[in-house]
């Protein structure tokens, strides 16, 4: 069984993190919560449950949580027509597929949002499987998503690499004992990603594709050069 490349989608393959930031800010404001946009962006990459804990505190009245999350979904849907994949995203998936990797989209998005993002990505010919929110009990930084993606790929942690853009991606992968490559395209800095444990850091998927031969993704058989 080939090794698996497990890809976060938002902020890694698609330029969506700031749309999510705006949608969460507007949803929270509808219920009287106005955290700074920078704080909201810093929580992007968490699932909605963990994001609300992070922004509003675990001791809050949770009665509004479902309504806030529903509002976020509706507000984010307004941006669907403008969603775009990062340059090189589909090319990277296809390059990895040609090298023998099993390619899995490891997303905790709703099935509806994931379907829209897959259309924007336009790389289904290179995708072997995908996860969505229905596949996990706890969202990032819990490792459930990574475990679900491993199950979809049919491999163990020592046969996989996770590619993401947030510290929450890196932490989730680490808890699942899967190494993580990080890209800066989601708006998180190199220092935060290194501190979380990222094995490699690239500006974006185009840079990762260009430098693929010097990445741990060079060879699914495990004969890649040393990480950098």
N, CA, C and O of each residue as an XYZ file, in Angstrom:
912
protein
N       0.854     -1.202      0.000
C       0.000      0.000      0.000
C       0.886      1.247      0.000
O       1.752      1.386      0.864
N       0.682      2.155     -0.957
C       1.498      3.377     -0.972
C       1.304      4.194      0.296
O       0.277      4.095      0.968
N       2.299      4.995      0.606
C       2.170      5.921      1.724
C       1.146      6.992      1.371
O       0.835      7.209      0.200
N       0.625      7.662      2.405
C      -0.463      8.614      2.204
C      -0.028     10.043      2.483
O       0.669     10.317      3.460
N      -0.447     10.941      1.616
C      -0.302     12.384      1.823
C      -1.674     12.911      2.208
O      -2.609     12.882      1.407
N      -1.788     13.391      3.440
C      -3.060     13.833      4.003
C      -3.105     15.356      3.979
O      -2.287     16.005      4.631
N      -4.033     15.927      3.249
C      -4.058     17.368      3.039
C      -5.210     18.039      3.766
O      -6.374     17.703      3.549
N      -4.876     18.997      4.637
C      -5.861     19.985      5.041
C      -6.292     20.732      3.784
O      -5.546     20.780      2.806
N      -7.486     21.314      3.802
C      -7.996     21.992      2.605
C      -8.022     23.508      2.789
O      -7.359     24.232      2.046
N      -8.784     23.995      3.776
C      -8.878     25.441      4.013
C      -7.514     26.020      4.354
O      -6.868     25.580      5.305
N      -7.075     27.008      3.576
C      -5.826     27.691      3.872
C      -4.593     26.977      3.357
O      -3.513     27.564      3.288
N      -4.749     25.700      2.991
C      -3.624     24.918      2.468
C      -3.755     24.763      0.962
O      -2.835     25.101      0.217
N      -4.887     24.257      0.516
C      -5.151     24.082     -0.909
C      -6.048     25.174     -1.463
O      -5.963     25.510     -2.644
N      -6.911     25.732     -0.615
C      -7.826     26.799     -1.035
C      -7.615     28.043     -0.174
O      -7.311     27.951      1.016
N      -7.783     29.207     -0.802
C      -7.546     30.493     -0.133
C      -8.826     30.935      0.590
O      -9.520     31.848      0.143
N      -9.125     30.272      1.712
C     -10.402     30.478      2.389
C     -10.297     30.997      3.818
O     -11.315     31.362      4.405
N      -9.101     31.042      4.395
C      -9.024     31.354      5.824
C      -9.607     32.719      6.183
O     -10.255     32.868      7.218
N      -9.378     33.701      5.337
C      -9.868     35.038      5.681
C     -11.373     35.150      5.439
O     -12.044     35.930      6.115
N     -11.918     34.385      4.483
C     -13.372     34.326      4.339
C     -13.996     33.722      5.598
O     -15.026     34.195      6.079
N     -13.359     32.668      6.127
C     -13.870     32.076      7.372
C     -13.782     33.076      8.530
O     -14.680     33.136      9.370
N     -12.715     33.848      8.573
C     -12.559     34.852      9.629
C     -13.712     35.851      9.591
O     -14.312     36.160     10.621
N     -14.010     36.346      8.409
C     -15.106     37.308      8.259
C     -16.446     36.666      8.626
O     -17.259     37.270      9.325
N     -16.669     35.444      8.153
C     -17.943     34.774      8.432
C     -18.126     34.525      9.926
O     -19.222     34.713     10.453
N     -17.063     34.102     10.614
C     -17.168     33.897     12.064
C     -17.388     35.226     12.779
O     -18.187     35.293     13.713
N     -16.698     36.282     12.362
C     -16.874     37.589     13.008
C     -18.314     38.054     12.887
O     -18.893     38.545     13.856
N     -18.892     37.906     11.715
C     -20.269     38.345     11.510
C     -21.257     37.466     12.264
O     -22.243     37.963     12.807
N     -20.997     36.172     12.298
C     -21.878     35.262     13.043
C     -21.841     35.564     14.532
O     -22.883     35.621     15.185
N     -20.653     35.756     15.065
C     -20.520     36.059     16.495
C     -21.187     37.390     16.833
O     -21.830     37.519     17.875
N     -21.033     38.374     15.956
C     -21.628     39.689     16.210
C     -23.149     39.614     16.283
O     -23.772     40.375     17.022
N     -23.746     38.707     15.525
C     -25.203     38.554     15.573
C     -25.689     38.163     16.968
O     -26.848     38.389     17.316
N     -24.791     37.572     17.764
C     -25.160     37.108     19.101
C     -24.452     37.909     20.198
O     -24.345     37.468     21.342
N     -23.970     39.105     19.814
C     -23.412     40.022     20.798
C     -21.977     39.790     21.184
O     -21.518     40.319     22.196
N     -21.246     39.004     20.394
C     -19.837     38.731     20.679
C     -18.982     39.414     19.624
O     -19.233     39.270     18.427
N     -17.967     40.160     20.068
C     -17.164     40.936     19.119
C     -15.667     40.804     19.386
O     -15.000     41.811     19.623
N     -15.123     39.585     19.355
C     -13.676     39.444     19.502
C     -12.959     40.078     18.315
O     -13.513     40.166     17.219
N     -11.736     40.513     18.539
C     -10.957     41.126     17.461
C     -10.775     40.142     16.312
O     -10.632     38.939     16.526
N     -10.782     40.668     15.098
C     -10.609     39.813     13.924
C      -9.301     39.026     13.996
O      -9.240     37.879     13.554
N      -8.258     39.639     14.550
C      -6.973     38.934     14.654
C      -7.102     37.703     15.540
O      -6.503     36.666     15.258
N      -7.893     37.818     16.626
C      -8.109     36.659     17.497
C      -8.888     35.570     16.774
O      -8.603     34.382     16.922
N      -9.876     35.992     15.988
C     -10.659     35.013     15.242
C      -9.766     34.296     14.226
O      -9.803     33.071     14.114
N      -8.974     35.059     13.496
C      -8.072     34.431     12.529
C      -7.140     33.445     13.212
O      -6.847     32.381     12.667
N      -6.676     33.795     14.398
C      -5.769     32.903     15.124
C      -6.392     31.581     15.519
O      -5.680     30.626     15.829
N      -7.726     31.516     15.510
C      -8.426     30.275     15.850
C      -8.870     29.502     14.613
O      -9.367     28.382     14.734
N      -8.699     30.078     13.430
C      -9.083     29.376     12.211
C      -8.204     28.139     12.060
O      -6.995     28.179     12.286
N      -8.831     27.064     11.681
C      -8.149     25.767     11.643
C      -8.657     24.843     12.720
O      -8.553     23.623     12.597
N      -9.212     25.416     13.785
C      -9.940     24.623     14.765
C     -11.328     24.316     14.205
O     -11.830     25.045     13.351
N     -11.943     23.241     14.685
C     -13.347     23.034     14.395
C     -14.183     24.049     15.140
O     -13.705     24.691     16.075
N     -15.446     24.199     14.726
C     -16.302     25.223     15.317
C     -16.449     25.104     16.813
O     -16.481     26.116     17.514
N     -16.541     23.852     17.332
C     -16.710     23.679     18.772
C     -15.501     24.205     19.538
O     -15.645     24.925     20.526
N     -14.321     23.843     19.076
C     -13.093     24.269     19.745
C     -12.851     25.760     19.538
O     -12.338     26.443     20.426
N     -13.224     26.263     18.356
C     -13.044     27.688     18.079
C     -13.859     28.537     19.049
O     -13.365     29.542     19.559
N     -15.099     28.140     19.306
C     -15.925     28.916     20.231
C     -15.394     28.823     21.648
O     -15.442     29.811     22.380
N     -14.891     27.668     22.057
C     -14.242     27.558     23.365
C     -13.064     28.526     23.455
O     -12.883     29.221     24.454
N     -12.270     28.551     22.387
C     -11.051     29.379     22.356
C     -11.391     30.865     22.439
O     -10.715     31.625     23.132
N     -12.447     31.274     21.724
C     -12.773     32.694     21.643
C     -13.655     33.183     22.786
O     -13.513     34.318     23.241
N     -14.555     32.337     23.245
C     -15.560     32.780     24.222
C     -15.366     32.175     25.601
O     -16.029     32.585     26.554
N     -14.469     31.206     25.724
C     -14.212     30.593     27.024
C     -15.049     29.340     27.237
O     -16.204     29.272     26.817
N     -14.460     28.359     27.887
C     -15.146     27.087     28.084
C     -16.272     27.185     29.102
O     -17.163     26.336     29.119
N     -16.245     28.214     29.957
C     -17.266     28.328     30.991
C     -18.500     29.106     30.574
O     -19.345     29.427     31.409
N     -18.610     29.413     29.287
C     -19.719     30.237     28.808
C     -21.024     29.435     28.786
O     -21.027     28.213     28.930
N     -22.107     30.148     28.605
C     -23.402     29.524     28.314
C     -23.368     29.039     26.863
O     -23.227     29.839     25.938
N     -23.495     27.745     26.677
C     -23.355     27.158     25.347
C     -24.663     27.115     24.565
O     -24.718     26.529     23.484
N     -25.699     27.720     25.093
C     -27.007     27.634     24.455
C     -27.014     28.230     23.041
O     -27.813     27.835     22.191
N     -26.108     29.188     22.808
C     -26.080     29.851     21.497
C     -25.168     29.140     20.492
O     -25.174     29.487     19.311
N     -24.393     28.161     20.934
C     -23.333     27.614     20.076
C     -23.851     27.102     18.732
O     -23.289     27.422     17.684
N     -24.900     26.325     18.763
C     -25.403     25.749     17.515
C     -25.888     26.841     16.572
O     -25.664     26.765     15.364
N     -26.541     27.840     17.110
C     -27.042     28.929     16.271
C     -25.887     29.745     15.682
O     -25.946     30.163     14.525
N     -24.837     29.971     16.481
C     -23.672     30.703     15.965
C     -23.024     29.922     14.833
O     -22.686     30.493     13.797
N     -22.849     28.618     15.025
C     -22.225     27.788     13.994
C     -23.078     27.745     12.732
O     -22.549     27.772     11.621
N     -24.391     27.679     12.900
C     -25.282     27.684     11.741
C     -25.184     29.010     10.991
O     -25.187     29.044      9.760
N     -25.099     30.095     11.752
C     -24.939     31.411     11.119
C     -23.625     31.492     10.354
O     -23.579     32.041      9.253
N     -22.560     30.951     10.931
C     -21.269     30.938     10.232
C     -21.383     30.188      8.916
O     -20.885     30.654      7.891
N     -22.033     29.033      8.934
C     -22.200     28.251      7.708
C     -22.936     29.063      6.638
O     -22.526     29.092      5.478
N     -24.013     29.715      7.039
C     -24.789     30.498      6.077
C     -23.991     31.680      5.541
O     -24.053     31.984      4.350
N     -23.248     32.344      6.409
C     -22.463     33.506      5.996
C     -21.291     33.092      5.112
O     -20.973     33.780      4.142
N     -20.644     31.970      5.441
C     -19.543     31.495      4.610
C     -20.037     31.112      3.220
O     -19.323     31.294      2.234
N     -21.258     30.580      3.137
C     -21.793     30.160      1.841
C     -21.900     31.327      0.866
O     -21.889     31.114     -0.346
N     -22.002     32.547      1.368
C     -22.060     33.714      0.473
C     -20.776     33.850     -0.344
O     -20.782     34.434     -1.428
N     -19.667     33.304      0.186
C     -18.376     33.455     -0.484
C     -18.085     32.318     -1.454
O     -17.059     32.339     -2.134
N     -18.965     31.332     -1.529
C     -18.705     30.192     -2.399
C     -18.351     30.587     -3.832
O     -17.411     30.025     -4.392
N     -19.071     31.538     -4.450
C     -18.746     31.843     -5.853
C     -17.311     32.338     -6.049
O     -16.755     32.202     -7.139
N     -16.710     32.908     -5.011
C     -15.361     33.444     -5.151
C     -14.262     32.542     -4.635
O     -13.096     32.935     -4.644
N     -14.598     31.345     -4.187
C     -13.562     30.456     -3.659
C     -12.618     30.037     -4.770
O     -13.045     29.715     -5.879
N     -11.327     30.046     -4.457
C     -10.360     29.631     -5.465
C      -9.272     28.803     -4.822
O      -8.908     29.008     -3.664
N      -8.763     27.868     -5.592
C      -7.615     27.090     -5.152
C      -6.353     27.919     -5.316
O      -6.261     28.752     -6.217
N      -5.380     27.689     -4.441
C      -4.078     28.331     -4.627
C      -3.438     27.818     -5.911
O      -3.629     26.665     -6.299
N      -2.677     28.688     -6.562
C      -1.935     28.270     -7.746
C      -1.077     27.057     -7.388
O      -0.386     27.057     -6.370
N      -1.124     26.045     -8.214
C      -0.290     24.864     -8.005
C      -0.909     23.792     -7.141
O      -0.331     22.714     -7.003
N      -2.087     24.053     -6.542
C      -2.675     23.076     -5.623
C      -3.003     21.764     -6.337
O      -2.575     20.693     -5.906
N      -3.759     21.853     -7.425
C      -4.088     20.648     -8.167
C      -2.853     19.984     -8.757
O      -2.761     18.756     -8.782
N      -1.902     20.786     -9.233
C      -0.676     20.235     -9.803
C       0.119     19.457     -8.759
O       0.716     18.426     -9.069
N       0.127     19.956     -7.510
C       0.832     19.247     -6.446
C       0.179     17.896     -6.174
O       0.872     16.886     -6.054
N      -1.148     17.870     -6.076
C      -1.836     16.602     -5.826
C      -1.555     15.602     -6.937
O      -1.318     14.424     -6.670
N      -1.581     16.062     -8.167
C      -1.327     15.159     -9.292
C       0.114     14.666     -9.316
O       0.376     13.513     -9.657
N       1.048     15.544     -8.952
C       2.460     15.136     -8.907
C       2.677     14.053     -7.861
O       3.410     13.092     -8.091
N       2.033     14.217     -6.707
C       2.169     13.211     -5.657
C       1.517     11.892     -6.076
O       2.056     10.817     -5.812
N       0.370     11.979     -6.722
C      -0.298     10.772     -7.207
C       0.604     10.020     -8.182
O       0.706      8.796     -8.109
N       1.259     10.740     -9.093
C       2.155     10.098    -10.060
C       3.335      9.426     -9.369
O       3.839      8.411     -9.850
N       3.778      9.984     -8.245
C       4.904      9.399     -7.515
C       4.493      8.194     -6.676
O       5.345      7.511     -6.107
N       3.201      7.934     -6.600
C       2.743      6.751     -5.891
C       2.104      6.998     -4.544
O       1.819      6.046     -3.818
N       1.868      8.256     -4.187
C       1.212      8.562     -2.918
C      -0.296      8.317     -3.019
O      -0.894      8.521     -4.076
N      -0.896      7.884     -1.925
C      -2.345      7.914     -1.772
C      -2.707      9.301     -1.255
O      -2.214      9.708     -0.202
N      -3.548     10.028     -1.961
C      -3.865     11.417     -1.639
C      -5.243     11.480     -0.978
O      -6.246     11.062     -1.555
N      -5.267     12.011      0.242
C      -6.507     12.107      1.009
C      -6.710     13.556      1.445
O      -5.801     14.174      2.000
N      -7.890     14.091      1.194
C      -8.254     15.401      1.741
C      -8.727     15.194      3.171
O      -9.718     14.505      3.411
N      -8.018     15.790      4.115
C      -8.324     15.625      5.544
C      -9.001     16.890      6.037
O      -8.378     17.733      6.681
N     -10.281     17.013      5.726
C     -11.034     18.221      6.043
C     -12.078     17.928      7.100
O     -12.700     16.866      7.102
N     -12.265     18.892      8.009
C     -13.362     18.794      8.975
C     -14.511     19.723      8.584
O     -15.374     20.038      9.404
N     -14.511     20.161      7.313
C     -15.618     20.974      6.807
C     -16.885     20.132      6.727
O     -16.825     18.902      6.723
N     -18.017     20.796      6.665
C     -19.273     20.081      6.425
C     -19.199     19.418      5.055
O     -18.429     19.840      4.193
N     -20.001     18.381      4.862
C     -20.004     17.700      3.567
C     -20.395     18.666      2.452
O     -19.908     18.558      1.327
N     -21.282     19.613      2.777
C     -21.721     20.604      1.787
C     -20.568     21.522      1.393
O     -20.332     21.740      0.204
N     -19.847     22.065      2.379
C     -18.715     22.941      2.077
C     -17.613     22.178      1.354
O     -16.986     22.705      0.435
N     -17.376     20.921      1.775
C     -16.320     20.143      1.137
C     -16.630     19.919     -0.340
O     -15.728     19.983     -1.175
N     -17.887     19.658     -0.672
C     -18.251     19.464     -2.074
C     -17.973     20.723     -2.890
O     -17.492     20.638     -4.020
N     -18.271     21.884     -2.325
C     -18.009     23.147     -3.013
C     -16.508     23.351     -3.190
O     -16.054     23.762     -4.258
N     -15.738     23.061     -2.138
C     -14.290     23.256     -2.218
C     -13.652     22.291     -3.204
O     -12.702     22.653     -3.898
N     -14.162     21.076     -3.272
C     -13.609     20.129     -4.247
C     -13.863     20.603     -5.670
O     -13.016     20.412     -6.542
N     -15.003     21.212     -5.916
C     -15.253     21.760     -7.256
C     -14.273     22.879     -7.568
O     -13.775     22.976     -8.690
N     -13.991     23.730     -6.574
C     -13.030     24.816     -6.789
C     -11.622     24.279     -6.995
O     -10.847     24.837     -7.773
N     -11.293     23.201     -6.302
C      -9.960     22.608     -6.423
C      -9.778     21.930     -7.770
O      -8.694     21.989     -8.351
N     -10.830     21.286     -8.275
C     -10.821     20.677     -9.606
C      -9.649     19.699     -9.778
O      -8.895     19.777    -10.748
N      -9.516     18.780     -8.817
C      -8.413     17.808     -8.879
C      -8.877     16.430     -8.424
O      -8.096     15.667     -7.855
N     -10.141     16.111     -8.672
C     -10.662     14.826     -8.208
C      -9.932     13.645     -8.826
O      -9.923     12.555     -8.254
N      -9.317     13.848     -9.994
C      -8.571     12.763    -10.621
C      -7.352     12.351     -9.803
O      -6.806     11.267    -10.012
N      -6.918     13.205     -8.873
C      -5.743     12.896     -8.058
C      -6.090     12.569     -6.610
O      -5.198     12.294     -5.808
N      -7.376     12.596     -6.268
C      -7.805     12.425     -4.872
C      -8.376     11.025     -4.677
O      -9.302     10.619     -5.378
N      -7.814     10.291     -3.715
C      -8.268      8.928     -3.452
C      -9.416      8.873     -2.456
O     -10.272      7.993     -2.547
N      -9.446      9.799     -1.510
C     -10.480      9.782     -0.466
C     -10.511     11.144      0.194
O      -9.626     11.975     -0.013
N     -11.558     11.363      1.003
C     -11.688     12.633      1.714
C     -12.483     12.416      2.991
O     -13.329     11.525      3.066
N     -12.204     13.236      3.990
C     -12.972     13.231      5.230
C     -13.811     14.501      5.303
O     -13.548     15.477      4.601
N     -14.823     14.470      6.163
C     -15.614     15.668      6.442
C     -16.009     15.644      7.917
O     -15.613     14.741      8.654
N     -16.776     16.619      8.339
C     -17.130     16.749      9.748
C     -17.839     15.504     10.283
O     -17.722     15.185     11.466
N     -18.573     14.803      9.419
C     -19.315     13.615      9.854
C     -18.405     12.486     10.307
O     -18.856     11.557     10.976
N     -17.119     12.557      9.947
C     -16.187     11.459     10.240
C     -15.493     11.595     11.586
O     -14.738     10.704     11.976
N     -15.731     12.694     12.310
C     -14.987     12.921     13.554
C     -15.922     13.302     14.689
O     -16.982     13.892     14.479
N     -15.497     12.946     15.909
C     -16.224     13.354     17.116
C     -15.681     14.665     17.662
O     -16.441     15.501     18.152
N     -14.366     14.846     17.579
C     -13.715     16.063     18.092
C     -12.866     16.662     16.984
O     -12.215     15.937     16.231
N     -12.874     17.975     16.885
C     -12.160     18.657     15.808
C     -10.751     19.053     16.247
O     -10.384     18.935     17.416
N      -9.973     19.527     15.266
C      -8.604     19.962     15.557
C      -8.594     21.051     16.638
O      -9.475     21.910     16.662
N      -7.597     21.013     17.531
C      -6.356     20.250     17.468
C      -6.416     18.821     17.992
O      -5.366     18.193     18.126
N      -7.585     18.278     18.294
C      -7.688     16.844     18.604
C      -7.254     16.043     17.376
O      -7.379     16.531     16.253
N      -6.752     14.832     17.567
C      -6.217     14.056     16.443
C      -7.250     13.280     15.646
O      -6.887     12.564     14.713
N      -8.533     13.401     15.986
C      -9.569     12.566     15.353
C      -9.561     12.665     13.829
O      -9.698     11.655     13.138
N      -9.403     13.874     13.310
C      -9.417     14.078     11.871
C      -8.280     13.321     11.193
O      -8.466     12.712     10.140
N      -7.099     13.367     11.812
C      -5.947     12.674     11.238
C      -6.169     11.168     11.291
O      -5.852     10.454     10.341
N      -6.717     10.688     12.410
C      -7.036      9.259     12.506
C      -8.033      8.851     11.426
O      -7.890      7.792     10.815
N      -9.048      9.692     11.187
C     -10.043      9.383     10.160
C      -9.414      9.335      8.773
O      -9.748      8.470      7.963
N      -8.501     10.268      8.501
C      -7.833     10.299      7.203
C      -6.937      9.077      7.026
O      -6.867      8.513      5.934
N      -6.255      8.664      8.089
C      -5.431      7.453      8.028
C      -6.298      6.235      7.709
O      -5.917      5.378      6.911
N      -7.468      6.172      8.345
C      -8.376      5.051      8.092
C      -8.849      5.050      6.642
O      -8.944      3.993      6.018
N      -9.144      6.234      6.105
C      -9.568      6.323      4.702
C      -8.456      5.848      3.766
O      -8.715      5.211      2.745
N      -7.210      6.171      4.135
C      -6.071      5.783      3.302
C      -5.667      4.332      3.503
O      -5.012      3.745      2.641
N      -6.052      3.746      4.635
C      -5.676      2.376      4.938
C      -4.220      2.218      5.311
O      -3.600      1.200      5.003
N      -3.663      3.237      5.984
C      -2.253      3.196      6.384
C      -2.124      3.562      7.857
O      -3.060      4.083      8.464
N      -0.960      3.286      8.418
C      -0.648      3.684      9.781
C       0.062      5.011      9.822
O       0.441      5.545      8.779
N       0.254      5.564     11.029
C       0.895      6.872     11.155
C       2.304      6.926     10.569
O       2.741      7.975     10.097
N       3.004      5.815     10.599
C       4.370      5.809     10.080
C       4.411      5.740      8.561
O       5.490      5.737      7.970
N       3.255      5.685      7.929
C       3.179      5.642      6.467
C       2.520      6.894      5.900
O       2.072      6.888      4.753
N       2.455      7.966      6.686
C       1.713      9.143      6.248
C       2.468     10.428      6.553
O       3.327     10.475      7.433
N       2.124     11.466      5.803
C       2.576     12.834      6.050
C       1.342     13.723      5.963
O       0.532     13.577      5.048
N       1.198     14.641      6.911
C       0.083     15.593      6.893
C       0.601     16.922      6.375
O       1.710     17.336      6.712
N      -0.199     17.592      5.557
C       0.176     18.904      5.039
C      -0.920     19.891      5.445
O      -2.082     19.717      5.077
N      -0.547     20.934      6.210
C      -1.516     21.896      6.703
C      -0.938     23.291      6.785
O       0.199     23.533      6.377
N      -1.736     24.214      7.318
C      -1.304     25.611      7.328
C      -1.437     26.285      8.691
O      -1.047     27.443      8.833
N      -1.973     25.599      9.693
C      -2.179     26.224     10.996
C      -1.465     25.435     12.094
O      -1.183     24.250     11.922
N      -1.173     26.082     13.214
C      -0.613     25.329     14.348
C      -1.539     24.206     14.798
O      -1.079     23.190     15.319
N      -2.848     24.385     14.598
C      -3.809     23.355     15.007
C      -3.664     22.117     14.136
O      -3.836     20.998     14.620
N      -3.349     22.304     12.849
C      -3.048     21.163     11.981
C      -1.829     20.407     12.492
O      -1.838     19.181     12.606
N      -0.782     21.164     12.798
C       0.468     20.542     13.230
C       0.266     19.791     14.539
O       0.768     18.679     14.705
N      -0.468     20.396     15.468
C      -0.721     19.750     16.756
C      -1.565     18.493     16.608
O      -1.297     17.483     17.258
N      -2.577     18.550     15.760
C      -3.417     17.369     15.536
C      -2.595     16.232     14.939
O      -2.722     15.082     15.358
N      -1.750     16.558     13.958
C      -0.898     15.537     13.356
C       0.064     14.952     14.381
O       0.275     13.740     14.420
N       0.648     15.816     15.213
C       1.599     15.337     16.217
C       0.935     14.376     17.199
O       1.526     13.368     17.588
N      -0.305     14.694     17.598
C      -1.012     13.809     18.520
C      -1.310     12.456     17.881
O      -1.425     11.447     18.577
N      -1.432     12.438     16.559
C      -1.652     11.185     15.839
C      -0.337     10.537     15.415
O      -0.338      9.499     14.752
N       0.788     11.152     15.799
C       2.132     10.648     15.500
C       2.409     10.623     13.998
O       3.068      9.718     13.488
N       1.892     11.635     13.302
C       2.122     11.799     11.872
C       2.922     13.083     11.667
O       2.522     14.129     12.178
N       4.037     13.041     10.939
C       4.790     14.276     10.680
C       3.977     15.245      9.840
O       3.135     14.835      9.042
N       4.236     16.532     10.026
C       3.434     17.555      9.353
C       4.320     18.554      8.618
O       5.261     19.108      9.186
N       4.006     18.769      7.362
C       4.576     19.848      6.559
C       3.608     21.019      6.629
O       2.397     20.831      6.515
N       4.129     22.220      6.812
C       3.265     23.399      6.918
C       3.544     24.367      5.775
O       4.669     24.480      5.288
N       2.487     25.061      5.362
C       2.610     26.152      4.390
C       2.135     27.437      5.051
O       1.315     27.411      5.969
N       2.659     28.561      4.575
C       2.381     29.860      5.181
C       1.163     30.550      4.576
O       0.835     31.671      4.965
N       0.497     29.905      3.643
C      -0.578     30.553      2.885
C      -1.842     30.805      3.690
O      -2.715     31.547      3.240
N      -1.963     30.200      4.881
C      -3.134     30.439      5.706
C      -3.011     31.644      6.603
O      -3.963     31.998      7.298
N      -1.838     32.293      6.602
C      -1.657     33.509      7.382
C      -1.005     33.314      8.736
O      -0.940     34.258      9.523
N      -0.519     32.112      9.032
C       0.179     31.855     10.288
C       1.682     31.919     10.053
O       2.174     31.482      9.013
N       2.404     32.464     11.018
C       3.826     32.703     10.853
C       4.676     31.458     11.044
O       4.257     30.480     11.662
N       5.880     31.525     10.497
C       6.799     30.392     10.579
C       7.127     30.035     12.023
O       7.238     28.857     12.362
N       7.285     31.058     12.883
C       7.648     30.785     14.274
C       6.576     29.933     14.964
O       6.900     28.970     15.660
N       5.305     30.288     14.770
C       4.219     29.536     15.409
C       4.140     28.114     14.874
O       3.866     27.177     15.624
N       4.378     27.956     13.589
C       4.312     26.627     12.991
C       5.488     25.763     13.430
O       5.329     24.566     13.669
N       6.667     26.372     13.536
C       7.832     25.636     14.045
C       7.607     25.227     15.492
O       7.910     24.100     15.882
N       7.071     26.154     16.290
C       6.839     25.863     17.706
C       5.856     24.718     17.878
O       5.965     23.942     18.828
N       4.902     24.606     16.971
C       3.923     23.523     17.041
C       4.513     22.190     16.619
O       3.955     21.136     16.922
N       5.668     22.234     15.902
C       6.354     21.000     15.537
C       6.400     20.689     14.060
O       6.624     19.538     13.688
N       6.194     21.689     13.194
C       6.222     21.434     11.754
C       7.583     20.907     11.314
O       8.628     21.411     11.725
N       7.543     19.885     10.474
C       8.762     19.250      9.982
C       9.422     20.072      8.885
O      10.644     20.223      8.862
N       8.620     20.595      7.988
C       9.067     21.488      6.925
C       8.101     22.665      6.863
O       6.937     22.547      7.246
N       8.594     23.799      6.376
C       7.721     24.951      6.154
C       8.013     25.516      4.769
O       9.165     25.758      4.406
N       6.943     25.720      4.006
C       7.046     26.271      2.655
C       6.114     27.470      2.541
O       5.126     27.570      3.268
N       6.431     28.369      1.634
C       5.606     29.563      1.470
C       4.179     29.183      1.084
O       3.218     29.761      1.591
N       4.046     28.212      0.188
C       2.734     27.811     -0.307
C       2.894     26.494     -1.056
O       3.989     25.935     -1.112
N       1.802     26.001     -1.631
C       1.878     24.707     -2.311
C       2.712     24.783     -3.580
O       3.294     23.778     -3.988
N       2.786     25.946     -4.213
C       3.640     26.077     -5.395
C       5.094     25.868     -5.025
O       5.821     25.166     -5.727
N       5.527     26.476     -3.918
C       6.913     26.287     -3.474
C       7.167     24.831     -3.083
O       8.234     24.289     -3.370
N       6.195     24.201     -2.432
C       6.342     22.791     -2.085
C       6.477     21.943     -3.340
O       7.313     21.040     -3.392
N       5.660     22.225     -4.356
C       5.737     21.484     -5.610
C       7.091     21.682     -6.280
O       7.706     20.727     -6.754
N       7.544     22.920     -6.315
C       8.825     23.219     -6.969
C       9.981     22.506     -6.277
O      10.915     22.045     -6.932
N       9.913     22.418     -4.947
C      10.992     21.784     -4.190
C      10.694     20.362     -3.761
O      11.257     19.873     -2.781
N       9.807     19.692     -4.494
C       9.340     18.371     -4.071
C      10.471     17.358     -3.926
O      10.424     16.499     -3.045
N      11.477     17.450     -4.773
C      12.559     16.469     -4.722
C      13.401     16.576     -3.453
O      14.103     15.628     -3.101
N      13.341     17.709     -2.765
C      14.092     17.870     -1.514
C      13.186     17.802     -0.292
O      13.618     18.129      0.813
N      11.945     17.385     -0.471
C      10.981     17.278      0.618
C      10.842     15.827      1.068
O      11.239     14.905      0.355
N      10.278     15.635      2.250
C       9.962     14.271      2.684
C       8.876     13.656      1.817
O       8.631     12.451      1.892
N       8.226     14.466      0.998
C       7.231     13.954      0.056
C       7.844     13.467     -1.248
O       7.117     13.062     -2.155
N       9.166     13.499     -1.358
C       9.811     13.129     -2.614
C       9.505     11.689     -3.010
O       9.333     11.391     -4.191
N       9.437     10.796     -2.021
C       9.334      9.366     -2.336
C       8.423      8.678     -1.323
O       8.751      8.656     -0.137
N       7.306      8.124     -1.743
C       6.416      7.454     -0.793
C       7.004      6.196     -0.187
O       6.483      5.690      0.806
N       8.085      5.680     -0.767
C       8.728      4.496     -0.211
C       9.573      4.821      1.019
O      10.092      3.923      1.683
N       9.704      6.115      1.314
C      10.410      6.490      2.527
C      11.871      6.790      2.336
O      12.633      6.814      3.302
N      12.286      7.026      1.074
C      13.686      7.301      0.817
C      13.924      8.769      0.526
O      14.817      9.125     -0.243
N      13.105      9.633      1.157
C      13.220     11.070      0.921
C      14.454     11.641      1.577
O      14.981     11.048      2.518
N      14.935     12.795      1.096
C      16.026     13.487      1.753
C      15.643     13.938      3.161
O      14.476     13.876      3.546
N      16.623     14.385      3.909
C      16.348     14.911      5.261
C      15.409     16.103      5.182
O      15.516     16.929      4.275
N      14.488     16.190      6.136
C      13.570     17.320      6.200
C      14.332     18.605      6.461
O      15.443     18.589      6.991
N      13.723     19.718      6.082
C      14.379     21.021      6.272
C      13.415     22.003      6.874
O      13.776     23.156      7.111
